[in-house]
Amino acid sequence: MRMNMSAEPEGAALRPLSARSVVLSLLLGAQPPELPVKDLVRLVEPFGVGGSTLRAALSRMVAAGDLRRTDAVYGLSDRLLARRRRQDEAVHPGTRAWDGDWEMVVITATGRGPAERADLRARLTALRLAELREGVWLRPANLDRPLPGELRDAAGTYTARPDEPPRDLVARLWPLDAWAATARSLLDRATAAGQPADRLTAYAASVRHLLADPVLPPALLPADWPGETLRTAYADYRRELAVSLGLGHAEQPSHGPRITEVRRSGQPSGPVGRA
């Protein structure tokens, strides 16, 4: 079973950003992620958002819990600060040399309702894991990040060595051609955009697309993989936007198989039966 991903290039049909999306894009790129309303009025104007539209959007966003307000300063809520961290990780994912090991998560919890199961699937997908079959998730162990401890309540975590050739397994788990086609379309749209609103729209779609990049070891990627090119382009745009709009300093760029060996995370390896 592959990760859900549109097969049609997302960049081919980008919709203009709403006032809410413009505000969030600016705050997600600001350092610190808060701005006075007088600055927001000035900053959203190049993106086609008027003052009255902005103030209505701000009121709705505070009521919805997207923003917090202190006097006349608006900042991201805790929930959206977490989204900002995920975006930062998407642009600058931490990786390590890959030695052939795979992370494997096996869902062990039972009796969960549809909403809980959907939430768990979303969390596993956000960790860049892919579902091999019902309840079995895995990926090459090249990401420099631990799996969250709370997963232990619902799943067992293992290190595995699949028998299936890694490139074949990767091709079954992720629609890499579709991801790459969308990435190239977004790069083309961003390069061709002549208006600030069009560029912001393309790059906002780009960072969303980067969240779905599996960040695989280079040896398992197709030739001319555009992931790093898209990350670099988005990081450059974010710094450019921060400088031109006076948003503060942005970060610097970072340029079902058979299992013959499987071990519980943190335990010595040993032979087990086939999955």
C-alpha positions, -999 to 999 in steps of 0.1 A, spaced: 0 0 0 14 33 -10 13 66 8 -16 87 -4 -4 112 -29 -20 129 -59 -9 116 -92 -17 148 -109 9 176 -106 -4 199 -79 12 229 -95 -10 226 -125 -41 240 -107 -30 262 -79 -58 282 -63 -52 318 -50 -45 320 -13 -73 333 10 -66 361 34 -62 335 62 -36 317 41 -17 349 34 -16 358 71 -5 323 81 22 322 54 36 355 66 36 345 103 50 311 96 79 329 79 83 357 105 109 355 133 95 357 159 61 345 145 40 375 156 33 409 140 14 440 150 -18 446 130 -5 478 115 24 458 100 1 430 88 -21 456 70 10 468 51 24 433 45 -7 417 30 -14 445 5 10 432 -21 -8 399 -20 -42 415 -28 -57 415 7 -73 448 18 -74 462 53 -111 454 60 -107 418 47 -76 413 68 -93 425 100 -123 402 94 -99 373 88 -79 380 120 -111 380 141 -121 347 126 -86 332 131 -85 343 168 -120 328 174 -109 295 157 -77 292 178 -53 298 149 -39 330 164 -35 345 198 -39 383 203 -20 404 228 -32 440 225 -27 448 188 -1 420 181 -11 387 165 9 356 169 6 319 160 -12 296 184 6 266 199 -10 244 174 3 264 145 37 268 161 39 230 159 29 233 122 58 258 118 82 233 133 70 206 109 75 230 80 110 238 92 118 200 94 104 196 59 128 222 46 158 210 66 152 173 74 179 157 96 194 127 80 222 102 87 241 78 66 220 47 57 234 13 66 206 -8 51 184 -9 82 147 -1 81 124 14 108 93 -8 113 62 1 133 36 -26 139 3 -14 153 -6 -35 183 -35 -15 199 -70 -28 193 -105 -14 200 -98 21 186 -125 41 169 -123 55 134 -111 89 145 -83 75 167 -72 52 139 -72 81 114 -52 102 138 -26 75 143 -23 70 105 -18 107 101 9 108 127 27 78 112 25 94 77 39 127 92 69 107 104 75 98 67 66 61 73 46 42 46 21 14 52 32 -19 37 0 -36 47 -26 -31 74 -9 -21 106 27 -25 93 46 7 86 82 11 76 109 33 59 147 33 55 163 42 88 181 73 75 163 100 94 181 115 123 151 116 147 137 92 173 102 79 170 79 95 196 76 76 228 38 78 228 38 55 199 47 27 223 11 27 237 -3 18 202 26 0 184 58 -19 186 89 -4 170 115 -25 154 146 -24 132 144 -47 102 162 -59 71 137 -68 43 147 -95 18 131 -76 -10 155 -53 -29 153 -19 -13 146 0 -46 118 -24 -54 103 -20 -19 106 18 -21 88 18 -55 59 -1 -39 56 22 -9 59 56 -24 47 70 -58 80 87 -65 73 96 -101 41 115 -91 59 133 -63 87 144 -86 63 155 -113 44 177 -88 77 191 -74 89 201 -109 56 217 -118 57 238 -86 92 249 -94 81 259 -129 51 278 -115 72 296 -89 99 306 -115 73 319 -139 52 338 -114 54 375 -119 32 388 -91 39 385 -54 6 367 -47 14 341 -74 49 334 -60 35 331 -25 8 307 -37 34 285 -55 58 284 -26 30 278 0 21 247 -21 57 238 -23 62 236 15 30 215 18 44 192 -9 77 189 10 59 175 39 51 144 18 87 140 6 98 106 19 134 119 23 149 86 12 186 77 11 202 90 -21 209 54 -33 172 47 -33 161 78 -52 154 80 -90 179 100 -110 174 138 -110 152 137 -79 140 173 -73 135 172 -36 167 191 -27 161 216 -55 126 223 -42 138 227 -6 165 251 -17 142 271 -38 117 274 -9 144 283 16 157 310 -7 122 324 -12 116 324 25 148 344 32 140 368 3 105 374 17 118 379 52 143 405 40 120 423 16 91 425 41 112 430 72 100 398 89 133 390 107 160 365 100 150 332 85 172 301 90 202 295 69 199 269 41 209 233 45 221 224 14 50 -74 23 85 -85 20 100 -113 39 119 -103 70 150 -123 77 164 -101 104 144 -80 128 150 -67 163 130 -47 188 143 -12 189 171 -10 215 175 -48 216 202 -71 202 195 -85 167 184 -120 161 166 -143 136 129 -144 136 101 -158 114 90 -142 83 64 -114 83 
